[in-house]
Structure formats: structure tokens, C-alpha cells
């Protein structure tokens, strides 16, 4: 079911569920790259000419992927807050090092 709002001028229509769909896409992209480290699948979310705005991360998709590859496997990223309005999504993330499984533990 789709919910819409019509603006006062009857020209602006906003899908209320559009923001939720965009949050789902961002969370999937984030988890695919940063936690699952599935680089082949992550390529569908980040274009080759991805613009990285951090001076600490090399430019482009390859630069971002290389930074993630350099992190130890126990380095985890957890979304703490996500907000969206139409096609703009903001994600705030915390990172932590998780304890690796002890040999012989289940």
C-alpha cells in the first residue's frame, strides 16, 4: 500500500514509504561492504567513480574497498542512527573490535 501527501499547490506528491525503502537500501549496502565484506555484491551499491569526501580514505570505490580490506576481520560496524527524507539518507555508525572466536569454541 502506498501512502502519498499532496502539497497545498496540488503539484508535490511525496511517497511516505520512499524514505523507508531508501534506508533499507543504504543499510543493505553498508552491511554488504563493511560487515559481510562481499566486495563483488557491494560493487552494485558503489559506482567506480564514487566520491570519497574523507581525506583519510583514498578516492573512488577502490580506495574505499581497500580501506575495508585492510581492517581485521573482527572489526565490526554497527549502524546507530539512520534518517531519511525522500532520497536523502544519513547514517551514523559506531565501530568496534569484536572478540575472535576461541579455538574449539562453538
C-alpha positions in Angstrom: 0.0 0.0 0.0 1.4 3.4 -1.0 0.7 6.5 1.1 1.1 9.9 -0.6 0.8 13.5 0.5 -0.3 16.2 -1.9 1.1 19.7 -1.3 -1.0 22.8 -1.0 -0.4 23.6 -4.7 -1.5 20.0 -5.6 1.8 19.6 -7.6 4.0 18.0 -5.0 3.4 14.3 -4.2 5.7 12.5 -1.7 5.6 8.8 -1.1 5.9 8.3 2.6 7.4 4.8 2.2 10.1 6.0 -0.3 12.3 7.1 2.6 11.9 3.7 4.3 12.9 2.0 1.1 16.0 4.2 0.7 17.0 3.5 4.3 16.7 -0.3 3.6 19.0 0.1 0.5 21.6 2.1 2.5 21.6 -0.5 5.3 22.0 -3.4 2.9 24.8 -1.6 1.1 26.5 -0.8 4.3 26.2 -4.3 5.7 27.3 -5.9 2.4 30.6 -4.0 2.3 31.5 -3.2 5.9 30.4 -6.4 7.7 30.0 -9.1 5.2 32.9 -7.8 3.1 31.2 -9.1 -0.1 33.1 -6.8 -2.5 31.5 -8.2 -5.7 28.0 -7.6 -4.4 29.0 -4.2 -2.9 30.0 -3.0 -6.4 26.3 -2.7 -7.3 26.0 -0.1 -4.5 29.1 2.0 -5.1 29.9 3.3 -8.5 33.5 3.2 -9.9 33.7 7.0 -9.7 32.3 7.1 -6.1 33.4 10.4 -4.5 35.0 9.9 -1.1 35.0 13.1 1.0 37.3 11.9 3.8 41.0 12.9 3.3 41.9 9.7 5.2 40.4 7.4 2.6 41.8 7.1 -1.0 39.5 8.3 -3.7 37.0 6.2 -5.6 35.3 2.9 -4.9 38.6 1.0 -5.0 40.0 3.3 -2.3 37.1 2.7 0.0 37.2 -1.1 -0.6 40.9 -1.2 0.1 40.5 0.5 3.4 37.8 -2.1 4.4 40.1 -4.9 3.2 42.8 -3.6 5.4 40.7 -3.8 8.6 41.0 -7.0 10.7 38.1 -9.4 10.3 37.0 -8.8 13.9 36.4 -5.1 13.2 32.6 -4.6 13.2 30.5 -1.7 12.2 27.1 -1.1 13.7 24.6 1.4 12.4 23.5 3.6 15.4 21.2 6.1 13.7 19.6 6.3 10.3 17.4 9.2 9.0 15.9 9.7 5.6 13.8 12.3 3.8 12.8 11.4 0.2 16.1 10.4 -1.5 18.5 11.8 1.1 19.8 9.3 3.7 22.1 9.9 6.6 23.7 7.0 8.5 25.8 7.3 11.7 27.9 4.3 12.5 29.9 3.0 15.5 32.8 0.7 15.1 34.2 -1.9 17.5 36.6 -4.8 17.6 34.7 -7.9 18.4 36.4 -10.8 20.2 37.5 -13.5 17.8 36.1 -17.0 18.5 38.4 -19.1 20.7 39.7 -22.2 19.0 37.4 -25.1 19.8 34.5 -23.0 20.9 31.1 -23.2 19.3 
